[in-house]
Amino acid sequence: MSGLWLALIAAGVLTLLTRLSFIWMLNKWQPPEWFRRGLRFVPLAVLTALIFPDVLMQNGQLALPPDLPRLLGATIAILVAWRSKNIFLTIGAGMVVFYLLRWLIG
């Protein structure tokens, strides 16, 4: 067996054990309330870290002013998400604004 296969199997086993550890600990340990409150913000932080570089950067550099269709599409998506709490409507509204502006501006 080559070293690549051993590395892949080891990575898979480590990933499985890491995920199972939380399932096994669930009945034995309850996180403190402050920790559970903080976990509510993880999805927002992750989405922000993924989306803002795409909206505000071009070719690895900060784009000032930012790309207008991306910025307005993201802004509309944020407003729709805030008001509707519907992920599909949010994605759809952001994409419609983005592609419409790309088509209009050229």
Steps between C-alpha positions, in 0.01 A plus 500: 500500500644836400559790733219696336242234587625479856474878534144499360388220730663668801332831415163325467536318832608820679206689352259226605640486854486879534133508400406199709663651808234771508221244467646289781550805723148628446348298785795542736578871468279800442677818392448810714227744402746769381654243263161401356405865454826558314438208266200682356740746333720239331294475176492879466876525555573223250272649234655841552849357462399326178295773334670830582832421330312412182301824514777739606811354332617452143816308408596473866494877554245716678278654232418863573241572379369145509343330201154666489288198395656279767465764770136579418412132460652424841327799657160394365565143614581624851180706514286213367657258748439740787136552409396156372729250680464288182826368354358427154343843467824657620715317247251563222468872568877548522557309177226683312638840600858394425425356153260780408762761581769301314271491197412871522853625564665257260 
